[in-house]
Amino acid sequence: MTIRSKPITLMVAGAVLGVTLTLGHGVVGARDTSGDVLPLDQLRTFSDVFARIKRNYVEDVSDEELLEHAIRGMLSGLDPHSSYLNTEQFQELRIGTSGEFGGLGIEVGMEDGFVRVVSPIDDTPAARAGMQSGDLIIRLDDKPVKGLELNEAVKLMRGRPGSDIVLTVVREGEDRPLNITLTRAVIQVTSVRNRLLEEGYGYVRVSHFQTKTPSDMIKAIETMQLDGELKGLVLDLRNNPGGVLSAAVGISDAFLSEGLIVYTDGREENSRLRYTASRGDILEGAPLVVLVNGGSASASEIVAGAMQDHGRGVVMGSKTFGKGSVQTIQNLPNGGAVKLTTARYYTPSGRSIQAQGISPDIVTGNLQVAKREDNGIEPLTESSLAGHLSNGADVEAETSDDREADALSLAEDDYQLNEALNLLKGLTILSKKG
């Protein structure tokens, strides 16, 4: 999601009120300031419903409240990501994107009136409690989620650090809903982590796309390069819900020397943008594997799609979330804002990710390797036979026991990452033979 702020006049409410005042004078047509003919029949219906509510509803409702409900309904009916934010909600959004806030550390959206988990954020209460991408939240403590707006549900999940909340979750594969207790904490999103998987093979985890994420990732890779040449890299975008569009472009640019990264297309001229790579590949052509899953959304899909279309990296894992739309935040004179979907983004080859996602080049399930129990019996080899011939070389035989143990440990901890490392090794071997 890219956030661009610009003032905009709330034309809808003004148009509705203006037409309502003139309906009784036989007006048969009117134009708004853009030159389009206003839909007077529909506006008459709106005015009629408005008057009926004011006259007949069981409780008194203010004009301001009714008009705000109307605006919310108009936006929420467009798509799951467009919405109206009043002054308080706009402030909440700013807090949520500042990088530090009290909450659970979970990226969510609405689906069929319930809250759907897009992905938990690394090292947060949600991740530590085992929340998973795809979980459907149906209750927050004792309050049903059905009927709440997304902003209301998010506000309930946020709160004083140290306080508890119980989420009732429906999870695929479970026979009954799960009650998961989470303790709110101050959420500080560290978007980049790195380590060496083995000598020469690096790992970078990007959990969220923030403004500084590209520079942080480049520093992380350069730090690993100080320990020796990187033969390959795993870029882990699993459960990364996205973030700033420019950060996705910067991450992609780090691995591409030329060509289109992503482009956006919308109705307005300023929503039609193209982003291209600059010269230089931080890995200098070394193999790259990009890990994704169903929690990889938006900016994550831009990176995966660019690497896939350019043949720069192998995308591995499971199909991504499929959010291929761009939202802009437009300030309103009343101190609120409109979050409006203004464009779709496309991969270099022209693919729209919207509602389709990125299909990995290599599909790997989220499997777990059962832990092996050591029975203390060494496997039988030639060297264990009595009277076996020597190797003939005056060198100490190299053992792979330690490497096998490390590989088994990684497979037990993270099967998909282990498979990515094995793929990197294979690509490195092939590149040397080539």
Stockholm file with secondary structure:
# STOCKHOLM 1.0

chainA/1-434         MTIRSKPITLMVAGAVLGVTLTLGHGVVGARDTSGDVLPLDQLRTFSDVFARIKRNYVEDVSDEELLEHAIRGMLSGLDPHSSYLNTEQFQELRIGTSGEFGGLGIEVGMEDGFVRVVSPIDDTPAARAGMQSGDLIIRLDDKPVKGLELNEAVKLMRGRPGSDIVLTVVREGEDRPLNITLTRAVIQVTSVRNRLLEEGYGYVRVSHFQTKTPSDMIKAIETMQLDGELKGLVLDLRNNPGGVLSAAVGISDAFLSEGLIVYTDGREENSRLRYTASRGDILEGAPLVVLVNGGSASASEIVAGAMQDHGRGVVMGSKTFGKGSVQTIQNLPNGGAVKLTTARYYTPSGRSIQAQGISPDIVTGNLQVAKREDNGIEPLTESSLAGHLSNGADVEAETSDDREADALSLAEDDYQLNEALNLLKGLTILSKKG
#=GR chainA/1-434 SS CCCCCCBCCCHHHHHHHHHHHHGGGTCCCCBCTTSCBCCHHHHHHHHHHHHHHHHHSSSCCCHHHHHHHHHHHHHHTTCTTCEEECHHHHHHHHHHTTTEEEECCEEEEEETTEEEEEEECTTSHHHHTTCCTTCEEEEETTEECTTCCHHHHHHHHCCCTTCEEEEEEECTTCSSCEEEEEECEEEECCCEEEEEEETTEEEEEECSBCTTHHHHHHHHHHHHHTTSCCSEEEEECTTCCCBCHHHHHHHHHHHCSSSEEEEEECSSGGGCEEEECCSCCTTTTCCEEEEECTTCCTHHHHHHHHHHHHTSSEEEESCCCCCCEEEEEEECTTSCEEEEEEEEEECTTSCBCTTTCCCCSEECCCCCCCCCCCCSCCCCCGGGSTTCCCCSSSSCCCCCHHHHHHHHHHHHHCHHHHHHHHHHHHHHHHHHHC
#=GC SS_cons         CCCCCCBCCCHHHHHHHHHHHHGGGTCCCCBCTTSCBCCHHHHHHHHHHHHHHHHHSSSCCCHHHHHHHHHHHHHHTTCTTCEEECHHHHHHHHHHTTTEEEECCEEEEEETTEEEEEEECTTSHHHHTTCCTTCEEEEETTEECTTCCHHHHHHHHCCCTTCEEEEEEECTTCSSCEEEEEECEEEECCCEEEEEEETTEEEEEECSBCTTHHHHHHHHHHHHHTTSCCSEEEEECTTCCCBCHHHHHHHHHHHCSSSEEEEEECSSGGGCEEEECCSCCTTTTCCEEEEECTTCCTHHHHHHHHHHHHTSSEEEESCCCCCCEEEEEEECTTSCEEEEEEEEEECTTSCBCTTTCCCCSEECCCCCCCCCCCCSCCCCCGGGSTTCCCCSSSSCCCCCHHHHHHHHHHHHHCHHHHHHHHHHHHHHHHHHHC
//
